[in-house]
Amino acid sequence: MNPSGLKGKTSIVTGGARGIGRAIVTALAVAGANVVIADAREVDAQATAAEIQKELGSRILAVGADVTNLQDMEKVRDATLRDFGAIDILVNNAGWDRLMPFLKTTPDLWDRVIGINYRGVLNTCYAVLPHMVSRKQGAIINISSDSARVGSLGEAVYSGAKAAVIAFSKTIAREHARDNIRVNVICPGLVDTPLLQEIQHEEFGQKILGSIMNYIPLKRFAKPEDIAPMVAFLASDAASYITGQVTSINGGLTMAG
Ligand SMILES: NC(=O)c1ccc[n+]([C@@H]2O[C@H](COP(=O)([O-])OP(=O)(O)OC[C@H]3O[C@@H](n4cnc5c(N)ncnc54)[C@H](O)[C@@H]3O)[C@@H](O)[C@H]2O)c1
């Protein structure tokens, strides 16, 4: 991709402080975009923003925000517009999960999983879409999960929430194509991030993930940097005819039609 393909564009990345989000922030910055990181880990977000800004020279702002709270996401939108004047790209990446059999989960856990992984996407889109509609321009990339496409042991509620992200994204893609807004979904397989490491430290997570490498044709977990280039591509004009699509990046673990 053209390394300056996003020059002058402004993006918001939720959950950009670490893991996949951090790699996405870097990829967008490398492509020339300004980036606003919206993350509940405010201190980590500030550190990430400062490090990437120093390395790449692009403008990166960090805002402490909880995606489950609509007012927080309105605050992120307003801060972005104040500093950069427009929002061209929205990446809904913030997510959270714990592995356990459905019957061991509790309604409180359902609320947390659905709140972060699904409602967070609704809140952010609700806050940002009117601005994109008014400019007749925008690219939204939502990070779902391969579990949403094929199910995944120990991730019943998470898989459901991530599947909701796919259905929501396709509907918004249809509703806002007339506004020149494209909406696409990326479904990672297993990615080596702090979240995956936390899951692997728990007994059930260890049991489920222990033998999974045998089923990954490319024989490794993804690095966050394996996911990020697709985000930068989908955000760019090179993808101007791509909307409502779901792409897995999973080393071949699943090959959904
Ligand atoms: N790691 C994987 O194997 C994997 C696989 C499939 C999908 N995903 C998805 O990729 C995305 C990134 O995951 P990751 O592995 O990098 O996770 P991570 O925990 O390493 O990073 C997630 C970031 O999101 C932030 N975040 C969490 N809850 C938030 C909230 N309520 N408000 C604002 N920020 C919040 C965290 O502070 C963190 O900085 C998530 O949507 C996740 O579900 C990850």
The ligand as an SDF file (V2000), in Angstrom:
LIG
                    3D

 44 48  0  0  0  0  0  0  0  0999 V2000
   -6.0030  -11.5040   20.6830 N   0  0  0  0  0  0  0  0  0  0  0  0
   -6.7720  -12.3330   19.9950 C   0  0  0  0  0  0  0  0  0  0  0  0
   -6.4540  -13.5290   19.8410 O   0  0  0  0  0  0  0  0  0  0  0  0
   -8.0450  -11.8430   19.3540 C   0  0  0  0  0  0  0  0  0  0  0  0
   -8.7320  -12.7400   18.5130 C   0  0  0  0  0  0  0  0  0  0  0  0
   -9.8970  -12.3090   17.8940 C   0  0  0  0  0  0  0  0  0  0  0  0
  -10.3700  -11.0320   18.1160 C   0  0  0  0  0  0  0  0  0  0  0  0
   -9.6900  -10.1920   18.9530 N   0  0  0  0  0  0  0  0  0  0  0  0
  -10.2380   -8.8570   19.1500 C   0  0  0  0  0  0  0  0  0  0  0  0
   -9.2460   -7.9000   18.8010 O   0  0  0  0  0  0  0  0  0  0  0  0
   -9.4520   -6.7020   19.5640 C   0  0  0  0  0  0  0  0  0  0  0  0
   -8.1660   -6.3260   20.2950 C   0  0  0  0  0  0  0  0  0  0  0  0
   -7.8180   -7.3750   21.1700 O   0  0  0  0  0  0  0  0  0  0  0  0
   -6.3850   -7.5260   21.8330 P   0  0  0  0  0  0  0  0  0  0  0  0
   -6.0980   -8.9810   21.8330 O   0  0  0  0  0  0  0  0  0  0  0  0
   -5.4300   -6.5850   21.2300 O   0  0  0  0  0  0  0  0  0  0  0  0
   -6.7470   -7.1000   23.3480 O   0  0  0  0  0  0  0  0  0  0  0  0
   -5.8840   -6.3170   24.4560 P   0  0  0  0  0  0  0  0  0  0  0  0
   -6.5660   -6.5540   25.7640 O   0  0  0  0  0  0  0  0  0  0  0  0
   -4.4730   -6.7100   24.3370 O   0  0  0  0  0  0  0  0  0  0  0  0
   -6.0970   -4.7990   24.0320 O   0  0  0  0  0  0  0  0  0  0  0  0
   -7.4120   -4.2960   24.0640 C   0  0  0  0  0  0  0  0  0  0  0  0
   -7.4070   -2.8260   24.3670 C   0  0  0  0  0  0  0  0  0  0  0  0
   -8.7810   -2.4240   24.4910 O   0  0  0  0  0  0  0  0  0  0  0  0
   -8.9280   -1.6280   25.6420 C   0  0  0  0  0  0  0  0  0  0  0  0
  -10.2640   -1.7400   26.2050 N   0  0  0  0  0  0  0  0  0  0  0  0
  -10.8390   -2.8310   26.7730 C   0  0  0  0  0  0  0  0  0  0  0  0
  -12.0520   -2.5230   27.2350 N   0  0  0  0  0  0  0  0  0  0  0  0
  -12.2560   -1.2140   26.9620 C   0  0  0  0  0  0  0  0  0  0  0  0
  -13.3270   -0.3200   27.1820 C   0  0  0  0  0  0  0  0  0  0  0  0
  -14.4390   -0.7010   27.8150 N   0  0  0  0  0  0  0  0  0  0  0  0
  -13.2230    0.9520   26.7480 N   0  0  0  0  0  0  0  0  0  0  0  0
  -12.0960    1.3600   26.1090 C   0  0  0  0  0  0  0  0  0  0  0  0
  -11.0480    0.5710   25.8840 N   0  0  0  0  0  0  0  0  0  0  0  0
  -11.1190   -0.7100   26.3010 C   0  0  0  0  0  0  0  0  0  0  0  0
   -7.8840   -2.1630   26.6170 C   0  0  0  0  0  0  0  0  0  0  0  0
   -7.5770   -1.2130   27.6280 O   0  0  0  0  0  0  0  0  0  0  0  0
   -6.7260   -2.4900   25.7010 C   0  0  0  0  0  0  0  0  0  0  0  0
   -5.8610   -1.3890   25.5360 O   0  0  0  0  0  0  0  0  0  0  0  0
  -10.6160   -7.0170   20.5120 C   0  0  0  0  0  0  0  0  0  0  0  0
  -11.8180   -6.5500   19.9470 O   0  0  0  0  0  0  0  0  0  0  0  0
  -10.6200   -8.5160   20.5660 C   0  0  0  0  0  0  0  0  0  0  0  0
  -11.8820   -9.0280   20.9230 O   0  0  0  0  0  0  0  0  0  0  0  0
   -8.5370  -10.5630   19.5730 C   0  0  0  0  0  0  0  0  0  0  0  0
  1  2  1  0
  2  3  2  0
  2  4  1  0
  4  5  1  0
  4 44  2  0
  5  6  2  0
  6  7  1  0
  7  8  2  0
  8  9  1  0
  8 44  1  0
  9 10  1  0
  9 42  1  0
 10 11  1  0
 11 12  1  0
 11 40  1  0
 12 13  1  0
 13 14  1  0
 14 15  2  0
 14 16  1  0
 14 17  1  0
 17 18  1  0
 18 19  2  0
 18 20  1  0
 18 21  1  0
 21 22  1  0
 22 23  1  0
 23 24  1  0
 23 38  1  0
 24 25  1  0
 25 26  1  0
 25 36  1  0
 26 27  1  0
 26 35  1  0
 27 28  2  0
 28 29  1  0
 29 30  1  0
 29 35  2  0
 30 31  1  0
 30 32  2  0
 32 33  1  0
 33 34  2  0
 34 35  1  0
 36 37  1  0
 36 38  1  0
 38 39  1  0
 40 41  1  0
 40 42  1  0
 42 43  1  0
M  CHG  2   8   1  16  -1
M  END
$$$$
